[in-house]
Amino acid sequence: MSALHGWIILDKPLGLGSTQAVSAIKRGLRTAGLGKAKVGHGGTLDPLASGVLPIALGEATKLAGRMLDSDKIYDFTVRFGVQTDTLDAEGTAIATSDVRPTRAALDAVLPRFTGPIDQMPPAFSALKVDGRRAYDLARAGEEVVLASRAVTVHALSVEAASGEPLPEATLRAHVSKGTYIRSLARDIALALDTVGHVTHLRRVKAGPFDLDQAISLDKWDEAAKARTLEHLLLPLRAGLDDIPALPLTPDQAGALRQGRVLVGMQAADGATFATFQDTPVALVEVRGGEVRVIRGFNL
């Protein structure tokens, strides 16, 4: 079997980190006799979170960075009345409140967290402070002070909320790169004059990929044993569905493969997916009729 190039969209289970998920994909490749393929993930997902984890194989790993920068959609449940040090169910309670919000109050505060916002990341995060991971410092009992960051919440809605006042609520958030859902839940609870933490977190979309395309690790393992992994693979171009394609002539394709700049091209400015007879050639940037390679593909 030839080397695989493309995407596996994993429905990551609870309890598994993103790096462990990549290791599981690599094990499957070895089982199927494809042990030397490059593998990388397109966006960290905590062990306590489940859902869409794009995993790039072969030449698709050149697009993993672009996937990290993409928007994400999450479903998450906030339990009101207790805040933990980790802002999720794994942590230790550090604040409590008897206040429980009404549904009307919850609906009223959500517009304050929609659009561009400044957000303080959780102390238990992978951000670095003086070269050390924030979560390592926090676990060691050291005080962690992180700078706030500008993020964008494109949409925020209530998916489920029962009881009045509310013991908890499930929301859906469409967010930009760098948004921490645990911080968003903390801040929504504080705006409701109470405290809260996340008890359930599921990524339902990452970039162009959603749960409809996702597979379980069990399905991956079964296909690996049957040596039918290629049937689960989405093409490299699936990670570029949000940008237009640019068909090339043989000469143009050859020039881009050599890293040369094409001039006088009739194409709209911006990122473009250059192809020759359905074969991906490069992710390119078009400016004023000039086409420059951002990432070339060896296919």
Secondary structure, DSSP 8 states (H G I E B T S, - for coil): -----EEEEEEE-TT--HHHHHHHHHHHHHHTT-TT--EEESS---TT-EEEEEEEEGGGGGGHHHHHTS-EEEEEEEEETEEETTSBTTS-EEEE-S----HHHHHHHGGGGSEEEEE---SSSS-EETTEEHHHHHHTT-------EEEEEEEEEEEE--SSS-SEEEEEEEE-TT--HHHHHHHHHHHTTS-EEEEEEEEEEETTEEGGG-B-HHHHHHHHHHT-GGGG-EEGGGGGTTS-EEE--HHHHHHHHTT--B-S----SEEEEEEETTEEEEEEEEETTEEEEEEE---
